[in-house]
Amino acid sequence: MNTRYVRGITGAVSLVLLAGWVGLRAEDADRFRPYLRFHSGDVDPLWEVDDLWSFGLGANFTRHLGAELAFDYFTRDWGEPVNIAEVSSYHLVPELRLRYPLLNDRLVPYLITGIGPSWMQVKDNKPWALNQSIQVEGYTFAVTVGAGIEYFIADNVTFGLEGKYMWVDPIEGSVDGQPQEVDLSSPIFTFGLRVFFDENQPRPLVSAEPDPRSRFYFGVRVGGNLLTDDQLVSGVHLGPEQAAWGGAMSQTGGLLLGADFGQDWGTELSFDHVNHVLNVDGLGDAWEYGQGWILASLRLRHPMGRWTPYALLGAGVCYSEFKDEKLGSVGVTAEGNRFHPAVGVGAGVEYFIVRNFSLNLDARWGYSWDHQFEIPGYLGAQTGDMSYFAATLGFRVYLFDF
């Protein structure tokens, strides 16, 4: 996911969220409380950490003690004496949380520590190392130590900041057959939301109210996509990205901003990122073709107690760019970074755990056209289209009524 624009969106949402709950009673509780945590972060200028995302599933056991299964993903440039590749790292670390509520239980500083498995894989060679054979892939483990602070903006939602150092046991990689140590240990910093699965003062579902209110929400979704039209233009095809699941399904993720208007209707603005490898006849794999899809959609809903199936129909733009050069790009350049029209249709279902928090599953099809592509001196200007199918899991946090 392109963290540059996502980080700005997340920050703006955080300000809206804080403003929406000013004056509402919110506080911690001294009981068993399970939760879901979503954090993002991108501090590349400081610690060379990029594309940082963090999820957690955990629980507070008492007022001062909790535990969490944390999933952290980030990439780092790697190589000695100069960086020659980007390496992805995945970490699944059980963490112990020691908490100390303050200010009438609204402000909660905490300490965390844990140890768990990690997996590393080379992602992209740098342009100056395209001709080198770089091998990095393997399991290892990570140890984390850190601290955070969170503020209750509703009795089951917190906004928090978290920093920790992640020591990752190095693995052995190779460059042109020569072994080289791969060490991705790094401090990481994130911010985001923690949503508890219960409320201090339980309220009925909106669908149970005689006059359902309109509500604003923020959401996240992650999953995979399959191309349904892989020919961008004649002689140019798209394929799964290098980090594809099962070798066929590319990863995808996005953020949502939306509003439900009463019982049945809503609107949603989605920001999704998908990535594919671009293969050119005669050159082979040449670039990654990154796309940022921004769609404004109408959402038709049908509440059925805690379950709410829905359908989506939207239109917007797809911004594409050529990035992360592959071996086939040596000696040539591509032109075509620009916005293109796009449409999407889909359906899904969400399940409300509490009044203001739902988990959701959806399936969507997106189509974009007028993709202009040119390799000066090799392939003349052409125009084409592409489409994909995506399946994602996610959640929506309903921030305030209006």
Order of alpha helices (4+ residues) and beta strands (2+ residues): alpha-beta-alpha-beta-beta-beta-beta-beta-beta-beta-beta-beta-beta-beta-beta-beta-beta-beta-beta-beta-beta-beta-beta
